[in-house]
Amino acid sequence: MLTLTGLRKTFNPGTVNEVRALQGVDLTIEDGSFVIVLGMNGSGKSTLLNAVAGTFIVDSGRIDLDGHDVTRWPEHRRARLIGRVFQNPFSGTAPNMSIAENFALAARRGRPRGLGFALSRDLMGPLRDRVALLKMGLEDRLDNAIGSLSGGQRQALTLLMATWLKPALLLLDEHTAALDPKSADQVITLSEEVVARDKLTTLMVTHSMQQAVSLGDRLIMMDRGKVLHDFRGPAKKRLRAEDLIDLFDEIRRRELLDESAAAMLQSLYV
């Protein structure tokens, strides 16, 4: 289970570039739940994932994961509990190392790095079988540098690496945004299969309306660092892409009204 209580994070505080990225986020995600996070640019959705992953330490609030208070844990310590796939297919892997060597590192997630376990039969057999399920022919190319692969192939392998050791939480950070449509569809299908098979607690950020309505059992919409809407159960199942577009239009209208009101107030003091 993941529980976020009163998370706040401000970047560049007290300057003209101040950004209040998280403003008191409260969120509980039950074990096995697949939660989609949606929001416009600057809404705080990726900041939320980074806060959970430990990319930075929040200003205030608490993060509890799998029975641990991880609020002050550094990112490398949280990696024992968290698997993550980034937007960029070339992030999260060592491009000059082979597929097998990258998986060896994944098999030691959160532990001291080393390749002693890398080429053992205990790893290579299961690795070949798992990679074969991708139906990309990569099981016969385990000695190839992972950086020589296409974005779709690499992202599929990164997902397998992130879940090689079943994580307490899987973070998917717009992990198909940089892929062509065909590759994106393949990675999404693989994501659904892996999450369902291993019953993974998952937090997925996406910019795709279609993914938002078709994936997961819950959807939260963020705006200005807060959770604005939270759809689950029947309400989530009834959602259509058109409904989300209407909600985004409502947010834009409100922001325009806020800007107009601010300009009007400012004019009174000129």
N, C-alpha and C positions, 0 to 999 in steps of 0.2 A: 504493500500500500504506500502511496505517496500522499503526504499531507503538507500543504503550504499554508502558513499562517501569517497574515499581515506583511507580505513581502514588499519591501520598498527599495528602490535603487534610483539614484540620481547621478547622472554623469555631468562632469564639469560644473559642480555646484557653485553658485555665487558668481557665475560669469555670464556673458551674453550668450554663450553656447550651452547654457544649462538645459538638460533634458531630463524630465521626470519620467523615466522609462517604465518603472513599476510603481503603482500607487496603492499599496494595501491589498495585494492579491491574496485571496483566501480560496483554496481549492483542495478537494480531497478526491483522489482517484483510487478506486477499489482494485484489488488484485484481479488481473485478467481483463481489465477494461481497456478498450482501444479508443483513445480520445483524440479527436481532431481539433486543432487550434487554428482559427481563421482570424484574419484582421487585415486592415489596410496597412500600407507602409507606415512605420512609426507607431503602430498600435501597441507594441511590446511583446509580440508573440515569440520572436526569436530571442529577445532578451530573457523571456521566461525560461526557455530551454537552456540558455547559457547560465542562468542563475541556478537551475537545478543541477546542471552538469558540473558547476564549480568553476566556470571560466572566470568568474569574479565572485567576490564575497558581497552579499547583499548588505545594504546599509542597516536594515532592521528587519525583523520577522524571523521565522523559523522554518526549516525544511526537514521533515522526517521521512525517511525512506527505509522500508523493510525493517522497521523497529529501531532504526538508528537516527539520532539527531545529527545530520550531516552538515548543518548550517555553516560550520567553520572548517569543515574538512577541505583540504586542497583538492584540486581536480584529479590528480593521479590517485588519491586515496578513494575518491568516489568511483573511479573506474572499475573497482572491484564489484560494484553493484550495478553499474550503468553501461549499456552498450549504446553506441551512437553512430549514426550515418549522416554525413554532412551533405550540403547542397552540391558542393564541388566534388565530382567523381575522383579527383586527384588529391583530396584531403583524407587524412586518417589512415594512409598507407605509406609504405616506404617504396617509392617507384623503382628504385634500382635493385631492389631485392626481389627474389622469385615469389611466385604465388605461394609455394610451400613455406618459405621463410616468413612471409607476412602472416600466414595462418599460425605459424609457431609462436610468433609474438602475441597474436590474439589469444592463443591457448594459455598464455601467461599474463593475461590482463590483470592489472593491479598488483602484480608480483615483480620482483627484480627481473629485468630483461636478460634474456640469454637464449641461445639457439640449441642448447643441449638436448632439448626435447624435440627439436624441429624435425629432424630427419629419421626419427625412430619409426619403427613399424607400427607402434601404438598410435601414432598420428597419421602416417601416410595412408594406411588402409582406409580408415574412416573418412579422411579428407578426400580421397579419390572417389569414394562412394557418394559423399555429400555433394561434391562439385559436379558429378555426373548427372545429378538430378536437375541441374540447370539446363541440360540439353544444349550446351554451347560448345561441346568438344574440348572444354578446358581441362578435363581430368587427365588428358594426355599431354598437357602443356604446363604441368606444375613447376617445371624448372625455368619457365619463361619469366622474365622480369614483368612485374605487374604493371609497370609504367608503359609497356608496349601494347597493352590491351585497349580496346575501345572504351568510351565512357560507360556505355551500358553494361559491358562485361565487368568492368571494374566495380561499378556500383552494386551489381549483383553479388560479386565476391565480398565486397565490403559489408553487405548485409549479412552474409553468412558468417563473416568474421565477428561482427558485432554480437551475434547470437550463438557463437560456437560454445561458449560457456553461458548457460542460460542466465541472462541478467535479471535483476530485480525490476529493472526499468529499461525499456528501449526508447531511445529518442531518435526520431526521424525528422530531420530539419530540412524541409523542402527538398527531399533527396531525389526527386525526379525533375526538378526545375531546369536543370542544365542539359537534359537528355532530349533526343529527338522523340517524336510521338511513339514510334514503335518500341524503342528501348524503354521509354517511360512506362508503357503499358506492361512490358515484361517485368520490370522491377516492381511495379505496383502489385501485379499478380503474385509474384514471389513474396512480397511483403505480407499480403493477406494470408498466404499459405503458411509462412513461418510463424506469424503471430497466432493464427488459429491452432496450428499443430502444437506449439509449445505453451499456449495459453499465456502469452506475454503481456504484461502490463505495459501499455504503449502510449506515448505522447507524440503526435505527429503534426508538424506545422506544414501547411500547404497554402498555395495561392490559387489552387484549382477549385472552382465551385463544384465541378463534377465529382472530383475526389472527395470533397467535403461532404457531399450528400450520399455518396455511395459507399464510403468506407466507415468503419468504426461503429461503436454503439453509443457514442456521445460526441457532441460538438459544442465547443465553447468559442464565442466570438469576443475578441478583445478590442478595446478602443482606449487610447490615451493611458495605457498602462493599467487598465482595469478590465475585469471580466464583465462584459456588457450583457451577453446572453449565454444561457447554458441549456442546451437541448439534449434530452436523453429519453430512452424508452420509446413509446409511441410517437412522441413529439419529434424525435430524431428521425424515425422511420418515415414520417410524413413530409419531411423537408424536401423541397425541390430547389434546383439552382435558382429559379426565378424568385423564390422566397428570400434567398440570401442576397440577391441583387437588390431587392426592395429594401432589405435591412441596411445595406451599404448606402443606398440612396438616402435613406432616413438619416444616417450618420452624417453624410455630406451636407444635407440641408441644415441640420442642427449646428454643424461647425460654421457654416456660412452665417447663420443667425448670430452665433456667438461672436464672430468677427465683426459683424455689422454693429452689434450692441457695444462692443469694445471701442470701435471707431467713433460711435456716437458719444459715448462717455468721454472719450479723449477730447472730442471737439468742444465739449462743455468747459474744458479747462484751458483752452487755447485763447 
